[in-house]
């Protein structure tokens, strides 16, 4: 890592040293005992619990929801999100989440954010039949999801 590379510096500090070894060891143990699909499901359940414990302020628009979500993320230093409405889905992008970096982009780690966003959309009145789904990303720094009809 170059001393002038801010992205590499951020990655090395996205999880405190006191937790880094523990989180990685726990992830290795989970990975040794559970199939990837089960890990993603477990992480989504943990994410929904997080959403319940970190409820959004009341919001009536997608822009207000993005602001409320980013207030939560700012409070716990978990990056930022952007919510963009499309014709048939809502595009959810989350940058700077430490879990993806700490777990070297393990696909199942996206389950946590998937569960959080699904929990928050349910809190604001998400219609039945919609679900938050993971979209494969190109980098550990940007995780992507869509809110769309469940498949």
WOWO-V638796 format. One record per residue. RES is the residue in one small letter. PHI is phi in whole degrees, 0 to 359 (999 if undefined). NEAR is the number of other C-alpha atoms within 8 Angstrom. D_FIRST is the distance of its C-alpha to the first C-alpha in Angstrom with 2 decimals. Layout:
# WOWO-V638796
RES;PHI;NEAR;D_FIRST, RES;PHI;NEAR;D_FIRST
This chain:
# WOWO-V638796
x;999;5;0.00, x;283;5;3.77, x;297;6;6.41, x;259;4;8.29, x;264;8;6.78, x;295;7;9.36, x;293;6;9.47, x;296;9;6.27, x;298;10;7.58, x;301;8;10.90, x;301;9;10.39, x;291;7;9.56, x;248;8;12.63, x;287;11;14.90, x;230;10;16.86, x;299;7;17.89, x;301;7;17.25, x;293;6;21.02, x;253;8;21.29, x;303;10;18.27, x;298;8;19.91, x;298;8;23.25, x;298;9;22.36, x;293;10;20.68, x;295;8;23.69, x;297;8;26.10, x;296;9;24.63, x;297;8;24.94, x;294;8;28.50, x;303;9;29.39, x;297;10;28.09, x;284;6;30.19, x;253;6;33.29, x;235;8;33.38, x;294;7;33.30, x;304;8;30.67, x;298;7;33.42, x;294;8;34.53, x;296;14;31.04, x;297;14;30.74, x;295;9;34.22, x;299;9;33.43, x;297;14;30.36, x;295;14;32.58, x;296;10;35.19, x;297;10;32.71, x;298;16;31.66, x;295;14;35.34, x;296;9;35.84, x;300;9;33.00, x;299;13;34.74, x;293;9;38.01, x;282;6;36.59, x;236;7;34.79, x;294;8;37.51, x;283;11;37.12, x;295;5;39.32, x;305;5;42.23, x;212;10;41.35, x;248;7;43.60, x;232;6;41.28, x;295;10;38.02, x;297;7;36.54, x;295;9;37.72, x;296;11;36.28, x;299;11;32.84, x;297;8;33.16, x;294;11;34.37, x;296;10;31.59, x;294;11;28.91, x;296;8;30.71, x;295;10;30.31, x;299;11;26.63, x;297;10;26.05, x;298;7;28.01, x;247;6;25.80, x;57;6;22.40, x;244;10;22.22, x;87;12;21.25, x;217;11;23.94, x;234;11;26.37, x;228;9;28.48, x;244;11;31.90, x;236;8;33.62, x;280;8;37.20, x;245;7;38.17, x;300;4;41.68, x;235;5;41.44, x;196;10;38.36, x;249;11;35.88, x;271;13;32.30, x;244;12;29.87, x;239;11;26.19, x;232;12;23.90, x;251;10;20.41, x;82;10;18.02, x;287;13;19.85, x;292;11;17.92, x;298;8;19.98, x;298;13;18.70, x;289;12;15.06, x;299;12;16.24, x;262;10;18.49, x;53;7;16.19, x;73;10;18.57, x;307;8;21.70, x;304;7;24.55, x;291;10;26.75, x;293;14;24.47, x;296;13;25.63, x;303;16;29.03, x;299;14;28.29, x;295;10;27.78, x;302;14;30.62, x;294;16;32.88, x;298;14;32.01, x;294;12;32.79, x;297;11;35.88, x;299;12;37.07, x;293;12;36.66, x;296;9;38.44, x;295;9;41.21, x;300;9;41.54, x;266;9;42.21, x;99;6;44.73, x;305;8;43.06, x;292;6;45.82, x;300;4;46.71, x;93;6;45.42, x;259;10;42.01, x;210;9;38.79, x;272;13;35.06, x;235;9;33.47, x;285;10;29.89, x;245;8;28.78, x;305;6;26.10, x;256;8;22.90, x;263;5;20.45, x;211;7;17.31, x;289;10;16.64, x;279;9;16.21, x;227;12;19.84, x;259;13;22.67, x;231;12;26.07, x;215;12;29.65, x;229;12;33.18, x;260;12;36.28, x;206;11;39.08, x;303;8;42.16, x;296;7;41.50, x;258;2;41.59
